[in-house]
Amino acid sequence: MIEIKNKQIIIDGKPVLITCGEIHYYRLDKSEWQDRLDKLKETGCNAVATYVPWLWHEPVEGQFDFTGKTRPETDLAGFIDLCTENGFYFFVRPGPFIMAEMKNEGLPYWVYEKHPEIIPVGWDENEATTPTVDYLAPGFLQEVRKYYEKVMEIITPRIYPNGGKIIAFQLDNEVGMLSWVSNTPDLTDHLLNDFSAWLSERYGDEVASRYPFSLEESAERNHAIRSPKEEYAAQLIKDLGYYMRYRFATYIAVLREYAEEFGVRDIPFVVNIHGTGGGRGLTYPIGISQLYESYTQAPGYLSGSDIYFGNLDMKTFQDLYIINGLMDAVHNDDQPLTSVEFNCGDGNFGETLGERYDPSAADFKLRMCLAQGNRLINYYLFSGGRNARLDTLVGDGNDRIASTGERHGFAAPIGPEGEYNYTFPRMSRVNQSVMAIGDKLAAMDEDRDDVAFAFIPDYYMTEYRYPKSDVMREILSNIEANRGSGAWEIMGRAMLLNGYRFTAVDIQNKPLVREKTSVLALPSARYMDSGIQAKLANYLQDGGKILLYGEVPLFDMEGKDCTILADALHVKHKSHKHNYHGHYLSIYGENWAEGQPEIRSHFAQGFEVDEGVTPILRVYGSDDVCGFESDVESGRAIVVAGAYRCDLPFFKKALERLGATARLTHDYKHHGIFMTSTSNPEGECFIHLLNLDGLDKEFTITDGEEKLFEGRKILLQSKDGVMLPINLSLGDVKIAYSTAEITAVSEESIDFRLTQPQDVIAFDKGTKILPSDDYVVEDTGEFTLVKSKKHAKVDDQLRVWLG
């Protein structure tokens, strides 16, 4: 039995941590399958994942092969069975879209030829530049249902409730992504009929004042939507985004209905979220915005992230932490985090050797994701392979099933020919470590301080924009300027480097109450929905605290005047100041921020403030107030209305003035350390540490007033990450604390990875430890201490023998 409960994946009554390796059976000779599974076993992974490409299994309409009749590598049944024989769980991803660099993203050519009406029409009736489709076109769904019926003949007997090992089923892949990246909304005649009906139902009689054309089916209506005029462009971008969320959720529900019709029930259905790009996470919430209604519409769904960062370093580390928080913000109470495309290779995707990730990349990302509560990680792509030629040649330059040439997965830890990549040892090491205590991590939650990062999904509803619309450009460019890079790289990064462990909260769709959210870190643009502004004003009046970074909103999301929040803050907009050639816009501090050095900035929003509002930042020259502290009844807001620097003392002081204190801290005098902790109700805990820099760092760690590890200094080596246990029970043995990381546990011994010049492992008093030449045992009266004789930089492996 598989349950999704309390943000855990529970199998047969026990929380389970699942780490998968993505192996594409159809890209390997059947004789190579066992070799790749053996290499996956070396990592300690407990599951295999794969796409199932429709193009591969039904290249000709009605001619299905899932058992190797036409060629051995179509034997999906045999591959699943082999994985089962090797003791792996299985995560199946049958599309219909799979992407994976496949031609048509995995759809058979004949589907497009038979149903040309499914191909979207975009802005100004331009053809789509990507092979996407109208997901709900009757012809497309008709073919998908036939495909699902056939593939379920293989999958259904092998799902976990039926005695097999398939524990999760992905519905489609990255729904809506192709339309977003190409700015080609699906505007087929069929879709516009449905959109018009949706508009009529949503707005009733008011729709006529919203759109100056009839919604009845006609060429005039279709042209008016595909080539919108400025007078209704702002309304259209909002309504189209809302409608697409509804449409994607409907499509996902239909796919689930098909899967359940053909017997797949009682295992999680996964919806994959797209959006990372360019080694960053700033656009990832676009995917959340598009799909959160899809995976929160009913029980039984999991959302899965695509984590395509390169290195996790000082530039990017806050991206991963924030997007995990934003995913969790929209989840239902029981839904855990998962990552179903967790990039783990070396970055050499195009075989240009232009990217070369540090070995720490996958290690760091895994540690952060698990610390934040990810319960399933799918290493993508674990093993490379080859792209076969199509049986029916299509004359497209290579006639292969995919676009990457003969070979695929050049960057994977296991290359196309089965060779080990340099990234494999570090990835394998960290995965073995987390799986050694996987039962603990599967049931632990991150400890949080009294601050949450605000998420407004509509700030990321920017995937479609009419290229000729100045109205759309003005609204969206301002939102994009304020929603991500500034707030993430300044406020978010400062919070993490100051030690704050924070969650995120969906302030658009969920209640915002002081009892649950004491302090809110709010990225804010000039545009904000009136309902959200009113919610924030009420939150402040009820005693909530807000740290606002960006701009105080002056308009709603359609560009209409709306100053509900500004009025509540007792300020009135006065100016927008910009840096320009020959003018060095500068900001200086006042009152409690008076000690701040004057800084250069590229933007500041100026205000007139009422008596009782305390200015803290001003624009040099004009003295316009661009930062202030305002008491709103029993609440308080600190506003930074401009581009500021990542000043750690400034943001720490601001948060503390709002009542938020970071409990878990270190005394290293420089930044560059990410630190958090996870725990369970039994008091067991892990301290998670990442050294984001290429130099060793030594420091003590304090939790509130208590110095951890008996005040011992922790040496965190360059580009290293550790999970240090506190009060951890392993069977009959309890570890009070350890400066070394657990890597394996048995009844006779515990293996550790050493991290210090001399590591110390403190067992509860009276624990029987057998002697060894590698360590000394001391009885302190309070603990039984094991002190390693090895220096971690010389030999980092230690086995402690239990009596």
Beta strands, then each sheet from edge to edge (+ up, - down):
strand 1: 2-5
strand 2: 8-11
strand 3: 14-15
strand 4: 18-23
strand 5: 47-51
strand 6: 89-93
strand 7: 166-170
strand 8: 269-273
strand 9: 301-307
strand 10: 337-343
strand 11: 374-383
strand 12: 385-386
strand 13: 407-408
strand 14: 445-446
strand 15: 452-455
strand 16: 503-506
strand 17: 519-524
strand 18: 545-550
strand 19: 571-578
strand 20: 586-589
strand 21: 599-600
strand 22: 603-609
strand 23: 614-619
strand 24: 625-632
strand 25: 635-640
strand 26: 664-666
strand 27: 673-679
strand 28: 685-691
strand 29: 697-699
strand 30: 701-703
strand 31: 706-707
strand 32: 714-716
strand 33: 721-730
strand 34: 733-738
strand 35: 741-745
strand 36: 749-753
strand 37: 760-764
strand 38: 775-779
strand 39: 783-788
strand 40: 797-801
sheet 1: 1+ 2- 3+
sheet 2: 4+ 5+ 6+ 7+ 8+ 9+ 10+ 11+ 4+
sheet 3: 12+ 13-
sheet 4: 14+ 27- 28+ 33- 34+ 37- 39+ 38-
sheet 5: 16+ 15+ 17+ 18+ 25+ 24- 23+ 20- 21+
sheet 6: 19+ 22-
sheet 7: 26+ 30- 31+
sheet 8: 29+ 32-
sheet 9: 35+ 36- 40+
end
